[in-house]
Amino acid sequence: MARVESHPSEAGPADRTPEASDTAAGFELLDGFERFHQRDDVFSRSFWDEEVRSGRSELFYETYRTPLQKWKTVDGFTQRDYALRNASWHVPDIFAELKGAADRREGFLDEFSVLRPGPDEQVEVRSPADMARDVKAVARTFGADLVGITAYDERWVYASKYSRQTDGEKEQELPDGITSVIVIAQSMDFDLIKTVPSALSGTATGIGYSKDTTVLLALAQYIVNLGYRAVPSMNDTALAIPYAIKAGLGEYGRHGLLITEEFGPRVRLGKVFTDLPLAHDRPKRFGVREFCEVCRACTDACPAKAIPGGAPSAERHNRSNLAGVVKWSVDGVKCFQFWANQNSDCSICVRVCPYNRDYSRAGSRLWRRLAGTPLRKLMLALDRRSGRGDRMAPGEWWRRARARMGGGGP
Amino acid sequence: MARVESHPSEAGPADRTPEASDTAAGFELLDGFERFHQRDDVFSRSFWDEEVRSGRSELFYETYRTPLQKWKTVDGFTQRDYALRNASWHVPDIFAELKGAADRREGFLDEFSVLRPGPDEQVEVRSPADMARDVKAVARTFGADLVGITAYDERWVYASKYSRQTDGEKEQELPDGITSVIVIAQSMDFDLIKTVPSALSGTATGIGYSKDTTVLLALAQYIVNLGYRAVPSMNDTALAIPYAIKAGLGEYGRHGLLITEEFGPRVRLGKVFTDLPLAHDRPKRFGVREFCEVCRACTDACPAKAIPGGAPSAERHNRSNLAGVVKWSVDGVKCFQFWANQNSDCSICVRVCPYNRDYSRAGSRLWRRLAGTPLRKLMLALDRRSGRGDRMAPGEWWRRARARMGGGGP
């Protein structure tokens, strides 16, 4: 298969950091590569494409906004579970709906707006390397759990945005001159993810987006206040994972998710596009690819059979997959249909992933190190035997949470 | 002095938690007690009262919104310091301005709006004690650093709101039937506060408000989703400290701030008014009052001489003080004038307060324990000698932050 070498637009500002190449990031692009259109995203398709849209998918979205007509009694899908999950989305929901009248769905289909204009003059940047460290320190101060910086690369920008209002395409609005992408990751709650599948566990997603929103907005405003351009973006505008890998935040996993050293696959990503002169990070490998090659934890656990068990390939399940990239590709339609059927988002692949651990524990750090060596099959077997990836009953989550507040009872 | 006993409206729902009385909380109210009008708050007065309003105060507010015409070169007041401080306010600023056209300044003069209506039916609450623990667990899950619950007490609700648009008073909008107040506290960044006074340190305030906003909105939406009323409130609607003390979050300090066991005075407060049946917490004493009686760290350090050195009294410096309460009362006009003159908020009293420590350290926890005993004078002397309350140069904060990101340099 032909390999497409680094795209010219990847060349960042002149600084001492070597450009992260596709090879270092483990990207394999073919001649047939095409930029993705956001209308082909399975979430967009669930609005316009009869192959994905259904009464179930409409009810799925509805449960995020209005209380179910009849509360389910299944543990993890009761009123308090939905009440918590939906409440966790309060802030991202507000931003998503704020400019609906202007056909904007910020954070999901459109970039966030920055409130205040910056000064007329730009601060002088003598060292992009120092400025990169400053910006990372600022992101951390604002609450980012992880942060990395990579070159702007148009390949990962959606060829067009999707408009729910018109069911059509919209043009991208990124300003000219963007040179860098700052990628942040927010960790998702370990215990909530243990209760997957459940409506309760969707709370981890909502909280992740809430933190993402706050950090992205503050970080972008900081850069604007220095006189530069900064576009805060969550799920809108571009694919996040390729930038995250290039920025050294982690590796790509079989389940199609980023696997970070610090939180495994338990992260939500955000990004800020900017022309502030910044040094770039390099991709970081710690053995994930080799581990995923021998592991099928997510493939076997996925109730929708949406995760491939074979080698990376350029085959597409449907139009929701990128064209011309050799990778593990999830069948987004099957995945989303399971979400719609159970009335909540699912992260079983995150829960069962052997990298989904609490790395504040020395044992987890040792496991991670050995999983990156030829002992990986042993580490996989040990993980399976440990019961780490087992589901915690949602009722148990509530019981423990209540007990931590000084009470007993169910 | 006559003592006003617990107000009837304090009686909460029937549960096993005894009502927190004024005595337990250390409140001493006189017959002349009057509810506070928000127009008398020094921030409101800086808009309508020529005693407080000035060119300096107008510039003070302006620097939060637009870049200074000429950047100062004093360490801690340079462009990057203001850029960071103002960026940290991005989210609370958005909410404050969102409904400006409707004469609402949410989070500061008006309560936040909750996005989604709840279900028609309320969930049944069999045990207000269990529900209180659930709600606290939910608040913690959403990111609250501290949470407590107390009875609704109308005495601390502003007698009227202040409208900047009309320079006049507005009626309160709290719904009938509120029985409880859930109080949350968000810790403020320890290192940023070390750089007080500086524009840089104001970042700790902005981040605190950002977290407050997110947690309050999510927590209120959770309660609404259970079918009850919930009004999320930050600096608007009511005084926060009396509720926080009654809810067991901490004690009242000489500098007029809440002192918590977990973060000392380094917190921002938020509250949710609700009719959800909840058990109430009790005030908690750990020796602060007795310590403040012998300590003058804040009094001596305040450049505006706004903090009293004497015993608690009912004397008012001006209309910005509560009438009819025996307490340490700060002169808010002097305090605010210092803020206006230095072009940023000041927290010198927070920085120098001996309770402002990093309590993840065993030494700090030991100090706190002994400060609550007759050894308090010794502990005060030790604190003074340790240099704990000394200012860190803002440039040093940036240097350290950058170094943590792997770089050296200035």
Interface residues (C-beta under 8 A of the other chain):
Chain A: R65 T66 P67 Q79 R80 Y82 A83 L84 N86 A87 S88 H90 V91 D93 I94 E97 L98 V114 L115 R116 P117 G118 P119 V123 S127 A129 D130 A132 R133 D134 K136 A137 V138 R140 T141 F142 G143 D189 L192 T203 G206 I207 S210 K211 T213 T214 L217 A218 L219 Q221 Y222 V224 N225 L226 W398 A401 R402 R404 M405 G406 G407 G409
Chain B: R65 T66 P67 Q79 R80 Y82 A83 L84 N86 A87 S88 H90 V91 D93 I94 E97 L98 V114 L115 R116 P117 G118 P119 V123 S127 A129 D130 A132 R133 D134 K136 A137 V138 R140 T141 F142 G143 D189 L192 T203 G206 I207 S210 K211 T213 T214 L217 A218 L219 Q221 Y222 V224 N225 L226 W398 A401 R402 R404 M405 G406 G407 G409
